[in-house]
Amino acid sequence: MSTRLYEHPIFLEHLTPPGHPERPDRLRSLNIALEHPNFARLDRRKAPLANEDAVLLAHPEEHLTFVLRSIPDSGDEGEINQLEADTYASPKTMQAVLHGVGAAMAAVDDVFSGAADNVFVAARPPGHHAEKTKAMGFCFFNNAAIAARHAQKVHGAERVAIVDWDVHHGNGTQDIFWDDPSVLFCSTHQMPLYPGTGKKDERGAHNTIVNAPLSPNTGGDHFREAFKSRVLPALDDFRPDLIIISAGFDAHHRDPLAQLNLMGEDFDWATGRILEAADRSAKNRVVSLLEGGYDLEGLAESAGLHILRMMKG
């Protein structure tokens, strides 16, 4: 498998208040893991900058305007504005966000052109909590949704699947695609937990929403069973042209924000199953976008195994 990774120094310059879990050290810890010789073949590229209009693929103009107006004046690099309960913007946030959007779109281009079999985007801030008209949960714009729309608009993808294994439900992605039969959204997540959505009976207008909530303090056996009984059959029935992963690693047993007990090997296993599903219907096309993961050791271990499995196929 040929695997590409998008990264950029600007992702370290999106700043949050001291003690906030979504911090630049998340990417620094991953970069240390990627120094291992196992990743020597990884095709590492700088994330391109998207135009602001790319955001409009998944969000209305008024939401883009709201976020733009929320960015602090670049004259004070230390200034941080609070958009809502736990979502903050600093002077370089918009640049970081647009490079994340640009990387997600470039990743889609790569897998459709054959430049890479699969791509991992190591960007922050994350995106899966961003609803059509609301920034929340550390997220401003929904990178997975924008990538899916880009695949449809530019590459003619008829069906796109988004698999979200972040420990927090991807309410934003569900909100954006609730009425859309051309996008399948599958999510494993802890329940009860923020943001409170993601019950099994939340199925969307066309039964293309598949939620598999997991009880607190459960581990890899429950996660794998949810994948085998709900996520993988849905993927095979839907037969997507592209699979996008919202790859949060905060279901790891070390993570401070939740109570699931996954190990790095569970993410490795899930990655392998998605690659197999992509081989069956999507010509191996997989794009993975970093979402959560707030214990530095757990994130580095899990994301490293995830990327390594993508490289091996």
Stockholm file with secondary structure:
# STOCKHOLM 1.0

chainA/1-313         MSTRLYEHPIFLEHLTPPGHPERPDRLRSLNIALEHPNFARLDRRKAPLANEDAVLLAHPEEHLTFVLRSIPDSGDEGEINQLEADTYASPKTMQAVLHGVGAAMAAVDDVFSGAADNVFVAARPPGHHAEKTKAMGFCFFNNAAIAARHAQKVHGAERVAIVDWDVHHGNGTQDIFWDDPSVLFCSTHQMPLYPGTGKKDERGAHNTIVNAPLSPNTGGDHFREAFKSRVLPALDDFRPDLIIISAGFDAHHRDPLAQLNLMGEDFDWATGRILEAADRSAKNRVVSLLEGGYDLEGLAESAGLHILRMMKG
#=GR chainA/1-313 SS CCEEEEECGGGGGCCCCTTCSSCTHHHHHHHHHTTSGGGTTCEEEECCCCCGGGGGGTSCHHHHHHHHHHSCCTTCTTCCEEEETTEEECTTHHHHHHHHHHHHHHHHHHHHHTSCSEEEECCSSCCTTCBTTBCBTTBSSCHHHHHHHHHHHHHCCSCEEEEECCSSCCHHHHHHHTTCTTEEEEEEEESSCTTCCCCTTCCCTTSCEEEEEECTTCBHHHHHHHIIIIIHHHHHHHCCSEEEEEECCTTBTTCTTCCCBBCHHHHHHHHHHHHHHHHHHSTTCEEEEECCCCSHHHHHHHHHHHHHHHHHC
#=GC SS_cons         CCEEEEECGGGGGCCCCTTCSSCTHHHHHHHHHTTSGGGTTCEEEECCCCCGGGGGGTSCHHHHHHHHHHSCCTTCTTCCEEEETTEEECTTHHHHHHHHHHHHHHHHHHHHHTSCSEEEECCSSCCTTCBTTBCBTTBSSCHHHHHHHHHHHHHCCSCEEEEECCSSCCHHHHHHHTTCTTEEEEEEEESSCTTCCCCTTCCCTTSCEEEEEECTTCBHHHHHHHIIIIIHHHHHHHCCSEEEEEECCTTBTTCTTCCCBBCHHHHHHHHHHHHHHHHHHSTTCEEEEECCCCSHHHHHHHHHHHHHHHHHC
//
